[in-house]
Amino acid sequence: MTILADKRFSTDRDDVNLNSVTPGFFQTMGIKIIEGRNFDERDQRAPGESGWRSAIVNEAFVKRYLGGRSPLAVRIGEGSGPDAKPNIEISRCHV
């Protein structure tokens, strides 16, 4: 994974688990969003459709990769190579 915060860095030696969920998932599971926004219709894309994507990360991610700073405005991207595009916007949840 590539993370673009104050600087760009990669997590190529760490396993990062990604799960796809739909709007309503966090409410159903009783998980409160503590900063940022929840998923909604803006996050639904047809297969192959381009555009910004959204991610919700947990406190462990925030502590490990961001030193506890707010993840809002941080971008992440799949892959760790130089062509990895950090095109995913982060919101944050508490689990």
N, CA, C and O of each residue as an XYZ file, in Angstrom:
380
protein
N       0.849     -1.162      0.000
C       0.000      0.000      0.000
C       0.900      1.231      0.000
O       1.967      1.233      0.614
N       0.460      2.274     -0.692
C       1.147      3.551     -0.702
C       0.313      4.546      0.087
O      -0.905      4.614     -0.079
N       0.961      5.309      0.937
C       0.280      6.301      1.760
C       0.854      7.666      1.422
O       2.071      7.853      1.414
N      -0.024      8.613      1.145
C       0.385      9.974      0.843
C      -0.192     10.876      1.922
O      -1.377     11.210      1.900
N       0.655     11.266      2.863
C       0.260     12.175      3.935
C       1.124     13.424      3.756
O       1.011     14.106      2.738
N       1.981     13.731      4.726
C       2.930     14.833      4.553
C       3.983     14.458      3.523
O       4.546     15.318      2.846
N       4.239     13.158      3.417
C       5.171     12.619      2.434
C       4.585     11.314      1.920
O       3.600     10.819      2.468
N       5.172     10.760      0.888
C       4.706      9.500      0.305
C       5.589      8.375      0.813
O       6.816      8.477      0.778
N       4.960      7.290      1.292
C       5.721      6.109      1.677
C       4.911      4.861      1.396
O       3.694      4.919      1.215
N       5.606      3.722      1.361
C       4.976      2.448      1.039
C       5.091      1.486      2.204
O       6.000      1.587      3.028
N       4.151      0.548      2.259
C       4.111     -0.467      3.310
C       4.320     -1.842      2.709
O       3.615     -2.787      3.065
N       5.280     -1.970      1.801
C       5.441     -3.218      1.049
C       5.799     -4.428      1.897
O       5.627     -5.554      1.430
N       6.281     -4.254      3.102
C       6.608     -5.431      3.907
C       5.508     -5.789      4.899
O       5.630     -6.774      5.627
N       4.446     -5.010      4.937
C       3.332     -5.274      5.841
C       2.138     -5.800      5.060
O       1.922     -5.416      3.911
N       1.370     -6.673      5.681
C       0.097     -7.088      5.106
C      -0.962     -6.102      5.558
O      -1.093     -5.826      6.750
N      -1.708     -5.580      4.622
C      -2.804     -4.671      4.930
C      -4.071     -5.339      4.431
O      -4.183     -5.652      3.246
N      -5.023     -5.559      5.323
C      -6.276     -6.212      4.956
C      -7.279     -5.179      4.469
O      -7.526     -4.173      5.134
N      -7.850     -5.440      3.306
C      -8.875     -4.578      2.734
C     -10.153     -5.381      2.581
O     -10.123     -6.524      2.125
N     -11.265     -4.791      2.958
C     -12.561     -5.431      2.787
C     -13.489     -4.451      2.080
O     -13.512     -3.266      2.413
N     -14.239     -4.931      1.121
C     -15.247     -4.106      0.450
C     -16.553     -4.225      1.218
O     -16.999     -5.323      1.548
N     -17.156     -3.082      1.494
C     -18.459     -3.065      2.165
C     -19.337     -2.038      1.462
O     -18.848     -1.238      0.664
N     -20.616     -2.061      1.755
C     -21.560     -1.139      1.139
C     -22.066     -0.140      2.179
O     -21.895     -0.348      3.380
N     -22.693      0.952      1.710
C     -23.297      1.888      2.663
C     -24.235      1.142      3.609
O     -24.963      0.243      3.188
N     -24.214      1.510      4.861
C     -25.047      0.855      5.865
C     -24.306     -0.192      6.669
O     -24.796     -0.611      7.718
N     -23.130     -0.633      6.211
C     -22.382     -1.679      6.908
C     -22.053     -1.278      8.346
O     -22.318     -2.037      9.279
N     -21.480     -0.094      8.525
C     -21.037      0.302      9.867
C     -22.216      0.518     10.811
O     -22.127      0.178     11.991
N     -23.322      1.080     10.310
C     -24.509      1.211     11.158
C     -25.009     -0.162     11.588
O     -25.333     -0.375     12.756
N     -25.071     -1.088     10.642
C     -25.551     -2.443     10.941
C     -24.675     -3.112     11.991
O     -25.184     -3.793     12.882
N     -23.371     -2.924     11.894
C     -22.443     -3.548     12.829
C     -22.306     -2.765     14.134
O     -21.632     -3.223     15.057
N     -22.937     -1.590     14.224
C     -22.857     -0.772     15.440
C     -21.494     -0.103     15.607
O     -21.072      0.156     16.734
N     -20.802      0.177     14.508
C     -19.483      0.810     14.554
C     -19.658      2.290     14.281
O     -20.219      2.679     13.256
N     -19.181      3.110     15.193
C     -19.334      4.559     15.091
C     -18.171      5.165     14.311
O     -17.009      4.842     14.559
N     -18.493      6.039     13.378
C     -17.479      6.818     12.673
C     -17.103      7.963     13.611
O     -17.963      8.744     14.018
N     -15.821      8.062     13.953
C     -15.426      9.099     14.911
C     -14.856     10.343     14.250
O     -14.679     11.370     14.905
N     -14.572     10.259     12.974
C     -14.077     11.422     12.251
C     -14.309     11.177     10.763
O     -14.178     10.044     10.298
N     -14.647     12.203     10.024
C     -14.882     12.038      8.605
C     -16.322     11.630      8.333
O     -17.222     11.952      9.108
N     -16.535     10.925      7.238
C     -17.882     10.559      6.830
C     -17.997      9.056      6.608
O     -17.002      8.342      6.479
N     -19.223      8.611      6.569
C     -19.517      7.213      6.303
C     -19.617      7.005      4.789
O     -19.632      7.972      4.027
N     -19.682      5.769      4.364
C     -19.910      5.473      2.957
C     -21.337      5.877      2.584
O     -22.256      5.776      3.396
N     -21.502      6.333      1.351
C     -22.832      6.639      0.842
C     -22.833      6.437     -0.671
O     -21.907      5.837     -1.218
N     -23.875      6.939     -1.353
C     -24.011      6.701     -2.791
C     -22.845      7.259     -3.609
O     -22.606      6.788     -4.721
N     -22.114      8.250     -3.089
C     -20.951      8.784     -3.810
C     -19.851      7.739     -3.969
O     -18.986      7.879     -4.833
N     -19.875      6.701     -3.148
C     -18.817      5.694     -3.142
C     -19.123      4.489     -4.021
O     -18.285      3.598     -4.155
N     -20.292      4.448     -4.614
C     -20.664      3.312     -5.451
C     -20.220      3.564     -6.886
O     -20.577      4.577     -7.487
N     -19.443      2.638     -7.427
C     -18.926      2.752     -8.794
C     -19.241      1.463     -9.564
O     -19.196      0.363     -9.013
N     -19.551      1.627    -10.819
C     -19.740      0.461    -11.685
C     -18.373     -0.153    -11.965
O     -17.368      0.558    -11.934
N     -18.310     -1.453    -12.235
C     -17.023     -2.070    -12.557
C     -16.313     -1.321    -13.683
O     -16.901     -1.042    -14.727
N     -15.048     -1.004    -13.454
C     -14.246     -0.315    -14.453
C     -14.384      1.198    -14.440
O     -13.630      1.890    -15.124
N     -15.335      1.727    -13.673
C     -15.523      3.174    -13.606
C     -14.400      3.795    -12.790
O     -14.041      3.283    -11.730
N     -13.850      4.884    -13.277
C     -12.742      5.532    -12.569
C     -13.270      6.583    -11.603
O     -14.472      6.845    -11.548
N     -12.378      7.169    -10.857
C     -12.733      8.218     -9.905
C     -12.177      7.905     -8.534
O     -11.684      6.806     -8.279
N     -12.264      8.889     -7.654
C     -11.785      8.705     -6.281
C     -12.602      7.637     -5.585
O     -13.811      7.524     -5.788
N     -11.930      6.865     -4.770
C     -12.588      5.866     -3.942
C     -12.432      6.296     -2.491
O     -11.643      7.191     -2.187
N     -13.173      5.666     -1.601
C     -13.129      6.019     -0.189
C     -12.709      4.824      0.641
O     -12.959      3.675      0.275
N     -12.068      5.108      1.762
C     -11.686      4.066      2.715
C     -12.002      4.548      4.116
O     -11.931      5.741      4.410
N     -12.343      3.627      4.955
C     -12.505      3.903      6.375
C     -11.489      3.022      7.080
O     -11.487      1.803      6.911
N     -10.633      3.642      7.865
C      -9.567      2.920      8.549
C      -9.837      2.900     10.048
O     -10.589      3.722     10.572
N      -9.208      1.944     10.726
C      -9.406      1.855     12.166
C      -8.273      2.546     12.926
O      -7.303      3.019     12.333
N      -8.419      2.592     14.238
C      -7.436      3.261     15.081
C      -6.059      2.605     14.990
O      -5.045      3.297     15.091
N      -6.001      1.293     14.802
C      -4.705      0.613     14.682
C      -3.949      1.126     13.460
O      -2.739      1.342     13.534
N      -4.635      1.325     12.342
C      -4.014      1.879     11.132
C      -3.495      3.284     11.420
O      -2.363      3.617     11.071
N      -4.324      4.103     12.055
C      -3.955      5.489     12.347
C      -2.709      5.540     13.231
O      -1.800      6.329     12.974
N      -2.662      4.713     14.260
C      -1.496      4.701     15.157
C      -0.252      4.177     14.447
O       0.829      4.749     14.583
N      -0.401      3.094     13.693
C       0.756      2.460     13.068
C       1.367      3.289     11.943
O       2.585      3.457     11.881
N       0.524      3.805     11.057
C       1.044      4.461      9.861
C       1.041      5.986      9.923
O       1.779      6.634      9.181
N       0.223      6.564     10.795
C       0.115      8.018     10.828
C       0.513      8.612     12.169
O       0.379      9.819     12.374
N       0.999      7.787     13.082
C       1.442      8.301     14.378
C       0.337      8.939     15.194
O       0.608      9.776     16.054
N      -0.910      8.555     14.937
C      -2.030      9.075     15.705
C      -2.639     10.354     15.130
O      -3.660     10.819     15.637
N      -2.044     10.934     14.088
C      -2.603     12.170     13.522
C      -3.892     11.869     12.767
O      -4.147     10.720     12.405
N      -4.685     12.869     12.533
C      -5.939     12.689     11.813
C      -5.668     12.140     10.412
O      -4.776     12.628      9.718
N      -6.429     11.131      9.992
C      -6.231     10.584      8.653
C      -6.973     11.358      7.564
O      -6.799     11.076      6.379
N      -7.797     12.329      7.954
C      -8.544     13.070      6.945
C      -7.575     13.812      6.031
O      -6.604     14.411      6.493
N      -7.845     13.767      4.762
C      -7.018     14.360      3.699
C      -5.815     13.495      3.352
O      -5.047     13.847      2.457
N      -5.635     12.369      4.042
C      -4.577     11.414      3.685
C      -5.122     10.545      2.561
O      -6.291     10.160      2.578
N      -4.289     10.243      1.602
C      -4.666      9.400      0.473
C      -3.872      8.108      0.532
O      -2.704      8.108      0.920
N      -4.499      7.018      0.152
C      -3.803      5.738      0.071
C      -4.035      5.147     -1.314
O      -4.987      5.508     -2.005
N      -3.161      4.246     -1.703
C      -3.295      3.576     -2.982
C      -2.872      2.128     -2.861
O      -2.002      1.786     -2.060
N      -3.486      1.290     -3.654
C      -3.115     -0.120     -3.669
C      -1.785     -0.265     -4.391
O      -1.568      0.355     -5.432
N      -0.907     -1.073     -3.847
C       0.405     -1.293     -4.437
C       1.452     -0.391     -3.802
O       1.139      0.639     -3.205
N       2.710     -0.812     -3.950
C       3.787     -0.050     -3.321
C       4.822      0.448     -4.323
O       5.828      1.038     -3.931
N       4.588      0.218     -5.599
C       5.544      0.649     -6.615
C       5.428      2.130     -6.920
O       4.518      2.799     -6.430
N       6.347      2.645     -7.728
C       6.328      4.067     -8.050
C       5.103      4.502     -8.855
O       4.768      5.687     -8.867
N       4.420      3.549     -9.541
C       3.214      3.936    -10.286
C       1.934      3.810     -9.455
O       0.849      4.093     -9.964
N       2.034      3.392     -8.194
C       0.839      3.267     -7.354
C       0.194      4.643     -7.207
O       0.859      5.622     -6.869
N      -1.095      4.698     -7.465
C      -1.809      5.966     -7.406
C      -2.592      6.054     -6.093
O      -3.515      5.271     -5.870
N      -2.231      6.993     -5.236
C      -2.997      7.160     -3.996
C      -4.319      7.877     -4.293
O      -4.444      9.087     -4.104
N      -5.306      7.094     -4.765
C      -6.583      7.660     -5.200
C      -7.742      7.239     -4.302
O      -8.890      7.174     -4.741
N      -7.428      6.958     -3.046
C      -8.457      6.562     -2.087
C      -8.419      7.561     -0.920
O      -7.378      7.765     -0.296
N      -9.562      8.169     -0.644
C      -9.697      9.157      0.427
C     -10.054      8.441      1.727
O     -10.879      7.528      1.717
N      -9.452      8.837      2.834
C      -9.714      8.152      4.112
C     -10.718      8.901      4.966
O     -10.636     10.121      5.111
N     -11.681      8.154      5.540
C     -12.466      8.534      6.683
C     -12.029      7.568      7.777
O     -11.283      6.634      7.483
N     -12.441      7.742      8.979
C     -11.890      6.913     10.049
C     -13.004      6.338     10.903
O     -14.019      6.997     11.131
N     -12.820      5.113     11.378
C     -13.786      4.532     12.290
C     -13.080      3.999     13.528
O     -11.861      3.832     13.549
N     -13.854      3.745     14.528
C     -13.317      3.178     15.757
C     -13.871      1.776     15.905
O     -15.083      1.572     15.840
N     -12.979      0.802     16.104
C     -13.437     -0.573     16.315
C     -12.832     -1.120     17.583
O     -13.090     -2.268     17.944
